[in-house]
Amino acid sequence: MPSLTPHEALIHLMVITSASDRDMTDVELGRIGDVVRSWPVFVDFNRDRLVQVAQACQKALHEKDGLEGVLARVAEALPERLRDTAYAAAFEVAAVDLEMRLEEVRVLQLIRLKLDLDTLTVAAIARAAKARLRALT
């Protein structure tokens, strides 16, 4: 299996998080598109490839190594400086519907462990995402 680019790795984490509860909602898919369109890390990513990369992730999840294999490839593809960004992207997808299911929490834990992120970084990312997504009503 070919190695991932950092962009592909980021997208894989968002897809994994969205698919964790076996229900990729329109809101979650929309957030993935928003992240790819608006985050500076994706400025040089060809957005026309988004669907193709997401489908490749879904296919990889059904292979022999499944989730563990995908997470290992993601960790290998991401430079240290992008690991918190990758977790933030995954958390953004999990938190967008303001209802984080147990499966999403578990996948985020697996991502955090695989990317070797410390507790304070994870807490800061979670707090920032919740604050950003909060509405008046």
DSSP file (Angstrom, degrees, kcal/mol; ACC not computed):
  #  RESIDUE AA STRUCTURE BP1 BP2  ACC     N-H-->O    O-->H-N    N-H-->O    O-->H-N    TCO  KAPPA ALPHA  PHI   PSI    X-CA   Y-CA   Z-CA
    1    1 A M              0   0    0      0, 0.0     0, 0.0     0, 0.0     0, 0.0   0.000 360.0 360.0 360.0 129.8    0.0    0.0    0.0
    2    2 A P        -     0   0    0      0, 0.0     2,-0.0     0, 0.0     0, 0.0  -0.274 360.0-104.1 -66.4 151.8    1.5    3.4   -1.0
    3    3 A S        -     0   0    0      1,-0.1     2,-0.2    73,-0.0    71,-0.1  -0.326  36.7-112.7 -73.3 160.7    2.4    5.8    1.8
    4    4 A L        -     0   0    0     69,-0.3    -1,-0.1     1,-0.0     3,-0.0  -0.580  16.8-126.1 -92.0 152.7    0.1    8.8    2.4
    5    5 A T     >  -     0   0    0     -2,-0.2     4,-2.5     1,-0.1     5,-0.2  -0.546  35.8-105.4 -82.3 162.5    0.9   12.5    1.9
    6    6 A P  H  > S+     0   0    0      0, 0.0     4,-2.3     0, 0.0     5,-0.2   0.894 123.3  52.4 -57.2 -38.7    0.4   14.7    4.9
    7    7 A H  H  > S+     0   0    0      1,-0.2     4,-2.3     2,-0.2     5,-0.2   0.944 110.1  47.4 -61.0 -46.9   -2.8   16.1    3.3
    8    8 A E  H  > S+     0   0    0      1,-0.2     4,-2.8     2,-0.2    -1,-0.2   0.890 109.8  53.7 -61.9 -39.4   -4.1   12.6    2.8
    9    9 A A  H  X S+     0   0    0     -4,-2.5     4,-2.0     2,-0.2    -1,-0.2   0.920 108.3  49.4 -62.2 -43.7   -3.3   11.7    6.3
   10   10 A L  H  X S+     0   0    0     -4,-2.3     4,-1.7     1,-0.2    -2,-0.2   0.926 113.2  46.6 -60.2 -44.8   -5.2   14.7    7.7
   11   11 A I  H  X S+     0   0    0     -4,-2.3     4,-2.6     1,-0.2     5,-0.2   0.900 107.9  56.6 -65.8 -40.7   -8.2   13.8    5.5
   12   12 A H  H  X S+     0   0    0     -4,-2.8     4,-2.9     1,-0.2    -1,-0.2   0.911 105.8  51.2 -57.5 -42.7   -8.0   10.1    6.6
   13   13 A L  H  X S+     0   0    0     -4,-2.0     4,-2.1     1,-0.2    -1,-0.2   0.894 110.4  48.4 -64.5 -38.3   -8.3   11.2   10.2
   14   14 A M  H  X S+     0   0    0     -4,-1.7     4,-2.3     2,-0.2    -1,-0.2   0.913 113.4  47.3 -66.8 -41.0  -11.4   13.3    9.5
   15   15 A V  H  X S+     0   0    0     -4,-2.6     4,-2.7     2,-0.2    -2,-0.2   0.921 111.0  51.2 -65.7 -44.0  -13.0   10.4    7.6
   16   16 A I  H  X S+     0   0    0     -4,-2.9     4,-0.8    -5,-0.2    -1,-0.2   0.925 111.7  47.9 -57.8 -45.4  -12.2    7.9   10.3
   17   17 A T  H >< S+     0   0    0     -4,-2.1     3,-0.6    -5,-0.2     4,-0.3   0.919 113.6  46.5 -64.1 -44.0  -13.7   10.2   12.9
   18   18 A S  H >< S+     0   0    0     -4,-2.3     3,-0.5     1,-0.2     5,-0.5   0.889 116.4  44.6 -64.7 -39.6  -16.9   10.7   10.9
   19   19 A A  H >< S+     0   0    0     -4,-2.7     3,-2.2     1,-0.2    -1,-0.2   0.517  85.5  96.8 -83.3  -5.1  -17.3    7.0   10.1
   20   20 A S  T << S+     0   0    0     -4,-0.8    -1,-0.2    -3,-0.6    -2,-0.1   0.819  89.4  40.6 -59.3 -33.2  -16.6    5.9   13.6
   21   21 A D  T <  S-     0   0    0     -3,-0.5    -1,-0.3    -4,-0.3    -2,-0.1   0.212 115.8-113.0 -99.1  15.5  -20.3    5.6   14.5
   22   22 A R  S <  S+     0   0    0     -3,-2.2     2,-0.3     1,-0.1    -3,-0.1   0.665  93.4  97.1  63.4  19.7  -21.1    4.1   11.1
   23   23 A D        -     0   0    0     -5,-0.5     2,-1.2     2,-0.0    -2,-0.2  -0.768  54.1-168.9-140.6  91.9  -23.1    7.2   10.2
   24   24 A M        -     0   0    0     -2,-0.3    -5,-0.1    -5,-0.1    -6,-0.1  -0.693  24.3-155.2 -82.1  99.2  -21.2    9.9    8.2
   25   25 A T     >  -     0   0    0     -2,-1.2     4,-2.6    -7,-0.2     5,-0.2  -0.283  25.1-116.4 -76.4 160.4  -23.7   12.7    8.5
   26   26 A D  H  > S+     0   0    0      1,-0.2     4,-2.6     2,-0.2     5,-0.2   0.861 117.4  56.0 -60.9 -35.8  -24.1   15.6    6.0
   27   27 A V  H  > S+     0   0    0      2,-0.2     4,-2.0     1,-0.2    -1,-0.2   0.922 109.7  44.8 -63.6 -44.0  -23.0   18.0    8.8
   28   28 A E  H  > S+     0   0    0      2,-0.2     4,-2.2     1,-0.2    -2,-0.2   0.924 114.1  48.4 -66.5 -44.7  -19.8   16.0    9.3
   29   29 A L  H  X S+     0   0    0     -4,-2.6     4,-2.1     1,-0.2    -2,-0.2   0.891 110.9  52.1 -62.4 -38.6  -19.1   15.7    5.6
   30   30 A G  H  X S+     0   0    0     -4,-2.6     4,-2.4    -5,-0.2    -1,-0.2   0.888 107.6  51.7 -62.9 -39.3  -19.7   19.4    5.3
   31   31 A R  H  X S+     0   0    0     -4,-2.0     4,-2.9     2,-0.2    -2,-0.2   0.890 106.3  53.9 -66.2 -39.0  -17.2   20.1    8.0
   32   32 A I  H  X S+     0   0    0     -4,-2.2     4,-2.4     1,-0.2    -1,-0.2   0.943 111.0  46.6 -58.6 -46.5  -14.6   18.0    6.3
   33   33 A G  H  X S+     0   0    0     -4,-2.1     4,-2.2     1,-0.2    -2,-0.2   0.899 111.6  51.5 -61.4 -41.2  -15.1   20.1    3.2
   34   34 A D  H  X S+     0   0    0     -4,-2.4     4,-2.4     2,-0.2     5,-0.3   0.918 109.9  49.0 -61.9 -44.3  -15.0   23.3    5.2
   35   35 A V  H  X S+     0   0    0     -4,-2.9     4,-2.5     1,-0.2     7,-0.2   0.935 112.4  47.7 -61.5 -46.8  -11.7   22.3    6.9
   36   36 A V  H  < S+     0   0    0     -4,-2.4    -1,-0.2     1,-0.2    -2,-0.2   0.871 116.8  44.3 -63.8 -36.6  -10.1   21.5    3.5
   37   37 A R  H  < S+     0   0    0     -4,-2.2    -1,-0.2    -5,-0.2    -2,-0.2   0.824 126.0  26.9 -75.6 -31.6  -11.3   24.7    2.0
   38   38 A S  H  < S+     0   0    0     -4,-2.4    -2,-0.2    -5,-0.2    -3,-0.2   0.672  90.9  93.9-114.6 -18.2  -10.4   27.1    4.8
   39   39 A W    ><  -     0   0    0     -4,-2.5     3,-2.0    -5,-0.3     4,-0.1  -0.619  69.5-133.8 -81.7 135.5   -7.5   25.8    6.9
   40   40 A P  G >  S+     0   0    0      0, 0.0     3,-2.0     0, 0.0     4,-0.3   0.786 100.8  70.2 -55.9 -29.8   -4.1   27.1    5.9
   41   41 A V  G 3  S+     0   0    0      1,-0.3     3,-0.3     2,-0.1    -5,-0.1   0.755 100.9  47.7 -61.3 -22.3   -2.6   23.6    6.0
   42   42 A F  G X  S+     0   0    0     -3,-2.0     3,-2.2    -7,-0.2    -1,-0.3   0.267  75.5 112.5-100.6  10.7   -4.7   22.7    2.9
   43   43 A V  T <  S+     0   0    0     -3,-2.0    -1,-0.2     1,-0.3    -2,-0.1   0.823  85.9  37.6 -56.9 -33.2   -3.8   25.8    0.9
   44   44 A D  T 3  S+     0   0    0     -3,-0.3     2,-0.4    -4,-0.3    -1,-0.3   0.152  92.2 111.9-106.7  20.7   -1.8   23.7   -1.7
   45   45 A F  S <  S-     0   0    0     -3,-2.2     2,-1.0    -9,-0.2    -3,-0.0  -0.778  73.0-122.5 -92.0 135.8   -4.1   20.7   -1.7
   46   46 A N    >   -     0   0    0     -2,-0.4     3,-2.4     1,-0.2     4,-0.2  -0.677  20.7-158.4 -76.9 103.9   -6.1   20.0   -4.9
   47   47 A R  G >  S+     0   0    0     -2,-1.0     3,-1.6     1,-0.3     4,-0.3   0.712  85.2  73.2 -61.1 -21.7   -9.6   20.0   -3.5
   48   48 A D  G 3  S+     0   0    0      1,-0.3     4,-0.3     2,-0.1    -1,-0.3   0.690  92.5  58.2 -64.7 -16.4  -10.8   18.0   -6.5
   49   49 A R  G <> S+     0   0    0     -3,-2.4     4,-2.7     1,-0.2    -1,-0.3   0.501  77.3  95.9 -89.9  -5.1   -9.1   15.1   -4.9
   50   50 A L  H <> S+     0   0    0     -3,-1.6     4,-2.5     1,-0.2     5,-0.2   0.912  85.9  43.9 -55.4 -50.8  -11.1   15.2   -1.6
   51   51 A V  H  > S+     0   0    0     -4,-0.3     4,-2.5    -3,-0.2    -1,-0.2   0.914 113.9  51.4 -62.7 -42.9  -13.7   12.6   -2.6
   52   52 A Q  H  > S+     0   0    0     -4,-0.3     4,-2.1     2,-0.2    -1,-0.2   0.913 111.8  46.6 -60.2 -44.6  -11.0   10.3   -4.0
   53   53 A V  H  X S+     0   0    0     -4,-2.7     4,-1.9     2,-0.2    -2,-0.2   0.903 112.3  50.5 -66.3 -41.5   -8.9   10.5   -0.8
   54   54 A A  H  X S+     0   0    0     -4,-2.5     4,-2.2    -5,-0.3    -2,-0.2   0.903 110.8  48.7 -63.7 -41.2  -12.0    9.9    1.4
   55   55 A Q  H  X S+     0   0    0     -4,-2.5     4,-2.4     1,-0.2    -1,-0.2   0.879 108.2  54.3 -66.2 -37.5  -13.0    6.9   -0.6
   56   56 A A  H  X S+     0   0    0     -4,-2.1     4,-2.3     2,-0.2    -1,-0.2   0.879 108.4  50.5 -63.4 -37.0   -9.4    5.5   -0.4
   57   57 A C  H  X S+     0   0    0     -4,-1.9     4,-2.1     2,-0.2    -2,-0.2   0.938 109.4  49.4 -65.0 -47.3   -9.6    5.8    3.3
   58   58 A Q  H  X S+     0   0    0     -4,-2.2     4,-0.7     1,-0.2    -2,-0.2   0.902 112.1  49.2 -59.4 -40.9  -12.9    4.0    3.5
   59   59 A K  H >< S+     0   0    0     -4,-2.4     3,-1.0     1,-0.2     4,-0.3   0.919 109.2  51.9 -63.8 -43.8  -11.5    1.2    1.3
   60   60 A A  H >< S+     0   0    0     -4,-2.3     3,-1.3     1,-0.3     6,-0.4   0.837 101.6  61.1 -62.9 -33.5   -8.4    1.0    3.5
   61   61 A L  H 3< S+     0   0    0     -4,-2.1     6,-0.3     1,-0.3    -1,-0.3   0.771 103.4  51.5 -64.0 -24.7  -10.6    0.6    6.6
   62   62 A H  T << S+     0   0    0     -3,-1.0    -1,-0.3    -4,-0.7    -2,-0.2   0.439  92.8  97.7 -92.7  -0.7  -12.0   -2.6    5.1
   63   63 A E  S X  S-     0   0    0     -3,-1.3     3,-0.7    -4,-0.3     6,-0.1  -0.233  95.9 -85.9 -81.4 177.0   -8.6   -4.1    4.4
   64   64 A K  T 3  S+     0   0    0      1,-0.3    -1,-0.1     2,-0.1    -3,-0.0   0.874 127.9  40.6 -51.6 -49.3   -6.9   -6.7    6.7
   65   65 A D  T >> S+     0   0    0      1,-0.2     4,-1.5    -5,-0.1     3,-0.7   0.666  88.8 173.7 -79.8 -15.8   -5.2   -4.2    9.0
   66   66 A G  H <>  -     0   0    0     -3,-0.7     4,-2.1    -6,-0.4     5,-0.2  -0.087  61.8  -4.6  51.1-136.4   -8.3   -1.9    9.1
   67   67 A L  H 3> S+     0   0    0     -6,-0.3     4,-2.9     1,-0.2    -1,-0.2   0.889 135.5  53.6 -59.2 -44.4   -8.3    1.0   11.5
   68   68 A E  H <> S+     0   0    0     -3,-0.7     4,-2.2     1,-0.2    -1,-0.2   0.903 109.6  49.0 -59.3 -41.9   -4.9    0.1   13.0
   69   69 A G  H  X S+     0   0    0     -4,-1.5     4,-2.1     2,-0.2    -1,-0.2   0.905 112.0  47.7 -64.7 -42.2   -3.3    0.0    9.6
   70   70 A V  H  X S+     0   0    0     -4,-2.1     4,-2.5     2,-0.2    -2,-0.2   0.927 112.0  49.7 -65.2 -44.6   -4.7    3.3    8.6
   71   71 A L  H  X S+     0   0    0     -4,-2.9     4,-2.6     1,-0.2    -2,-0.2   0.886 109.8  51.5 -62.8 -37.6   -3.7    5.0   11.9
   72   72 A A  H  X S+     0   0    0     -4,-2.2     4,-2.0    -5,-0.2    -1,-0.2   0.915 111.3  47.2 -64.5 -42.6   -0.2    3.6   11.5
   73   73 A R  H  X S+     0   0    0     -4,-2.1     4,-1.7     2,-0.2   -69,-0.3   0.881 112.2  50.9 -66.1 -38.0    0.1    5.0    7.9
   74   74 A V  H  X S+     0   0    0     -4,-2.5     4,-1.6     2,-0.2    -2,-0.2   0.945 110.0  48.6 -63.5 -48.8   -1.3    8.3    9.1
   75   75 A A  H  < S+     0   0    0     -4,-2.6    -2,-0.2     1,-0.2    -1,-0.2   0.875 111.8  50.4 -60.5 -37.6    1.3    8.6   12.0
   76   76 A E  H  < S+     0   0    0     -4,-2.0    -1,-0.2     1,-0.2    -2,-0.2   0.849 111.9  47.8 -67.3 -34.7    4.1    7.7    9.5
   77   77 A A  H  < S+     0   0    0     -4,-1.7    -2,-0.2    -3,-0.2    -1,-0.2   0.720  95.8  83.7 -81.5 -22.3    2.9   10.4    7.1
   78   78 A L  S  < S-     0   0    0     -4,-1.6     2,-0.1    -5,-0.1     5,-0.1  -0.712  72.7-136.3 -92.5 125.3    2.6   13.3    9.5
   79   79 A P    >   -     0   0    0      0, 0.0     3,-2.1     0, 0.0     4,-0.5  -0.412  32.3-106.7 -67.5 154.8    5.5   15.4   10.6
   80   80 A E  G >  S+     0   0    0      1,-0.3     3,-1.4     2,-0.2     4,-0.4   0.856 117.9  60.0 -50.0 -41.9    5.7   16.1   14.3
   81   81 A R  G 3  S+     0   0    0      1,-0.3    -1,-0.3     2,-0.1     4,-0.3   0.655 105.5  48.6 -67.8 -15.3    4.7   19.7   13.8
   82   82 A L  G <> S+     0   0    0     -3,-2.1     4,-2.5     1,-0.1    -1,-0.3   0.409  83.8  91.7-102.8   1.2    1.3   18.7   12.1
   83   83 A R  H <> S+     0   0    0     -3,-1.4     4,-2.1    -4,-0.5     5,-0.2   0.899  88.8  45.2 -67.6 -39.9    0.2   16.2   14.7
   84   84 A D  H  > S+     0   0    0     -4,-0.4     4,-2.4     2,-0.2    -1,-0.2   0.877 113.1  52.2 -69.2 -35.2   -1.8   18.6   16.8
   85   85 A T  H  > S+     0   0    0     -4,-0.3     4,-2.2     2,-0.2    -2,-0.2   0.903 108.6  51.2 -63.2 -41.2   -3.3   20.1   13.6
   86   86 A A  H  X S+     0   0    0     -4,-2.5     4,-2.1     2,-0.2    -2,-0.2   0.914 111.2  46.7 -63.4 -43.8   -4.3   16.6   12.6
   87   87 A Y  H  X S+     0   0    0     -4,-2.1     4,-2.9     1,-0.2     5,-0.2   0.903 110.3  53.8 -65.5 -39.9   -6.0   15.9   15.9
   88   88 A A  H  X S+     0   0    0     -4,-2.4     4,-2.4     2,-0.2    -2,-0.2   0.898 107.9  50.2 -61.3 -40.4   -7.7   19.3   15.8
   89   89 A A  H  X S+     0   0    0     -4,-2.2     4,-1.5     2,-0.2    -1,-0.2   0.922 112.6  46.6 -63.9 -43.8   -9.1   18.4   12.3
   90   90 A A  H  X S+     0   0    0     -4,-2.1     4,-2.0     1,-0.2    -2,-0.2   0.921 113.0  49.1 -63.9 -43.6  -10.4   15.1   13.6
   91   91 A F  H  X S+     0   0    0     -4,-2.9     4,-2.7     1,-0.2     5,-0.2   0.882 104.9  59.5 -64.2 -37.6  -11.9   16.7   16.7
   92   92 A E  H  X S+     0   0    0     -4,-2.4     4,-1.1     1,-0.2    -1,-0.2   0.899 107.6  45.7 -56.6 -42.3  -13.6   19.4   14.5
   93   93 A V  H  < S+     0   0    0     -4,-1.5     4,-0.4     1,-0.2     3,-0.2   0.898 113.7  48.6 -69.8 -41.1  -15.5   16.7   12.7
   94   94 A A  H  < S+     0   0    0     -4,-2.0     3,-0.4     1,-0.2     5,-0.3   0.871 117.1  41.4 -66.7 -36.2  -16.5   14.9   15.9
   95   95 A A  H >< S+     0   0    0     -4,-2.7     3,-2.3     1,-0.2    -1,-0.2   0.602  87.8  91.9 -88.7 -12.1  -17.7   18.0   17.6
   96   96 A V  T 3< S+     0   0    0     -4,-1.1    -1,-0.2     1,-0.3    -2,-0.1   0.819  88.8  46.0 -59.8 -34.0  -19.5   19.7   14.7
   97   97 A D  T 3  S-     0   0    0     -4,-0.4    -1,-0.3    -3,-0.4    -2,-0.1   0.374 107.3-126.1 -89.9   7.7  -22.9   18.2   15.5
   98   98 A L  S <  S+     0   0    0     -3,-2.3     2,-0.3     1,-0.1    -2,-0.1   0.641  86.4  93.9  59.8  17.5  -22.5   19.1   19.2
   99   99 A E        -     0   0    0     -5,-0.3     2,-0.7     2,-0.0    -2,-0.1  -0.803  59.4-165.2-140.3  95.3  -23.1   15.5   20.1
  100  100 A M        -     0   0    0     -2,-0.3     2,-0.1    -5,-0.1    -5,-0.1  -0.724  13.5-149.0 -88.4 116.0  -20.0   13.4   20.5
  101  101 A R     >  -     0   0    0     -2,-0.7     4,-2.2    -7,-0.2     3,-0.3  -0.369  26.2-107.6 -80.3 161.2  -20.9    9.7   20.5
  102  102 A L  H  > S+     0   0    0      1,-0.2     4,-2.4     2,-0.2     5,-0.2   0.859 119.6  55.2 -56.0 -39.2  -18.9    7.1   22.4
  103  103 A E  H  > S+     0   0    0      1,-0.2     4,-2.3     2,-0.2    -1,-0.2   0.892 107.9  48.7 -63.5 -39.7  -17.5    5.7   19.2
  104  104 A E  H  > S+     0   0    0     -3,-0.3     4,-2.5     2,-0.2    -2,-0.2   0.904 110.3  51.2 -66.6 -40.9  -16.1    9.1   18.2
  105  105 A V  H  X S+     0   0    0     -4,-2.2     4,-2.0     1,-0.2    -2,-0.2   0.919 110.6  49.4 -60.6 -43.9  -14.6    9.6   21.7
  106  106 A R  H  X S+     0   0    0     -4,-2.4     4,-2.3     2,-0.2    -2,-0.2   0.910 110.8  48.8 -64.5 -42.7  -12.9    6.2   21.4
  107  107 A V  H  X S+     0   0    0     -4,-2.3     4,-2.6     1,-0.2    -1,-0.2   0.908 109.7  52.4 -64.3 -40.7  -11.5    7.0   17.9
  108  108 A L  H  X S+     0   0    0     -4,-2.5     4,-2.7     1,-0.2    -1,-0.2   0.882 108.5  51.5 -62.3 -36.7  -10.2   10.3   19.1
  109  109 A Q  H  X S+     0   0    0     -4,-2.0     4,-2.4     2,-0.2    -2,-0.2   0.923 110.1  48.6 -63.6 -43.9   -8.5    8.5   22.0
  110  110 A L  H  X S+     0   0    0     -4,-2.3     4,-2.7     2,-0.2    -2,-0.2   0.909 112.4  48.5 -62.2 -41.8   -6.8    6.1   19.5
  111  111 A I  H  X S+     0   0    0     -4,-2.6     4,-2.6     2,-0.2    -2,-0.2   0.940 110.5  51.3 -63.0 -47.2   -5.7    9.0   17.3
  112  112 A R  H  X>S+     0   0    0     -4,-2.7     5,-2.2     1,-0.2     4,-0.5   0.909 113.4  45.0 -57.3 -43.9   -4.3   10.8   20.4
  113  113 A L  H ><5S+     0   0    0     -4,-2.4     3,-0.8     2,-0.2    -1,-0.2   0.926 113.3  48.9 -67.0 -45.1   -2.3    7.8   21.4
  114  114 A K  H 3<5S+     0   0    0     -4,-2.7    -2,-0.2     1,-0.3    -1,-0.2   0.851 115.7  43.8 -65.0 -34.6   -1.1    7.0   17.9
  115  115 A L  H 3<5S-     0   0    0     -4,-2.6    -1,-0.3    -5,-0.2    -2,-0.2   0.481 107.5-129.2 -89.5  -2.7    0.0   10.6   17.4
  116  116 A D  T <<5 +     0   0    0     -3,-0.8     2,-0.3    -4,-0.5    -3,-0.2   0.928  43.3 171.6  57.0  51.9    1.6   10.7   20.9
  117  117 A L      < -     0   0    0     -5,-2.2    -1,-0.2    -6,-0.1     2,-0.1  -0.736  29.6-121.4 -94.9 141.1   -0.2   13.9   21.9
  118  118 A D     >  -     0   0    0     -2,-0.3     4,-2.1     1,-0.1     5,-0.2  -0.360  23.1-110.9 -79.8 162.0   -0.1   15.2   25.5
  119  119 A T  H  > S+     0   0    0      1,-0.2     4,-2.6     2,-0.2     5,-0.2   0.856 114.4  53.1 -61.5 -40.5   -3.1   15.7   27.7
  120  120 A L  H  > S+     0   0    0      2,-0.2     4,-2.3     1,-0.2    -1,-0.2   0.899 109.1  49.0 -66.3 -39.9   -2.8   19.5   27.8
  121  121 A T  H  > S+     0   0    0      2,-0.2     4,-2.3     1,-0.2    -2,-0.2   0.934 113.0  47.7 -62.8 -46.0   -2.7   19.8   24.0
  122  122 A V  H  X S+     0   0    0     -4,-2.1     4,-2.4     1,-0.2    -2,-0.2   0.908 112.0  49.5 -62.3 -43.6   -5.7   17.6   23.6
  123  123 A A  H  X S+     0   0    0     -4,-2.6     4,-2.5     1,-0.2    -1,-0.2   0.893 110.8  50.1 -64.3 -39.9   -7.6   19.5   26.2
  124  124 A A  H  X S+     0   0    0     -4,-2.3     4,-2.4     2,-0.2    -2,-0.2   0.911 110.9  48.8 -65.3 -42.0   -6.8   22.8   24.6
  125  125 A I  H  X S+     0   0    0     -4,-2.3     4,-2.3     2,-0.2    -2,-0.2   0.923 112.9  48.0 -62.7 -44.5   -7.9   21.6   21.2
  126  126 A A  H  X S+     0   0    0     -4,-2.4     4,-2.4     1,-0.2    -2,-0.2   0.923 112.7  47.8 -62.8 -45.2  -11.2   20.3   22.6
  127  127 A R  H  X S+     0   0    0     -4,-2.5     4,-2.3     1,-0.2    -2,-0.2   0.910 112.2  49.2 -63.9 -43.1  -11.9   23.5   24.5
  128  128 A A  H  X S+     0   0    0     -4,-2.4     4,-2.3     2,-0.2    -1,-0.2   0.909 112.0  48.2 -63.7 -42.7  -11.2   25.7   21.4
  129  129 A A  H  X S+     0   0    0     -4,-2.3     4,-1.9     2,-0.2    -2,-0.2   0.921 111.9  49.1 -65.2 -43.6  -13.4   23.6   19.2
  130  130 A K  H  X S+     0   0    0     -4,-2.4     4,-0.9     1,-0.2    -2,-0.2   0.911 112.6  47.8 -62.9 -41.7  -16.3   23.6   21.6
  131  131 A A  H  < S+     0   0    0     -4,-2.3     3,-0.5     1,-0.2    -1,-0.2   0.904 112.3  49.4 -64.7 -41.0  -16.0   27.4   22.0
  132  132 A R  H  < S+     0   0    0     -4,-2.3    -1,-0.2     1,-0.2    -2,-0.2   0.820 114.3  44.6 -68.1 -31.6  -15.9   27.9   18.3
  133  133 A L  H  < S+     0   0    0     -4,-1.9    -1,-0.2    -5,-0.2    -2,-0.2   0.528  85.6 115.8 -92.7  -6.9  -18.9   25.7   17.6
  134  134 A R     <  -     0   0    0     -4,-0.9     2,-0.3    -3,-0.5    -3,-0.0  -0.369  48.3-160.0 -67.8 139.6  -21.1   27.1   20.4
  135  135 A A        -     0   0    0     -2,-0.1    -2,-0.1     1,-0.1    -1,-0.0  -0.756  27.0-118.6-115.3 164.4  -24.3   28.9   19.4
  136  136 A L              0   0    0     -2,-0.3    -1,-0.1     1,-0.2    -2,-0.0   0.827 360.0 360.0 -71.1 -32.0  -26.5   31.4   21.2
  137  137 A T              0   0    0     -3,-0.0    -1,-0.2     0, 0.0    -3,-0.0   0.430 360.0 360.0-107.4 360.0  -29.5   29.2   21.1
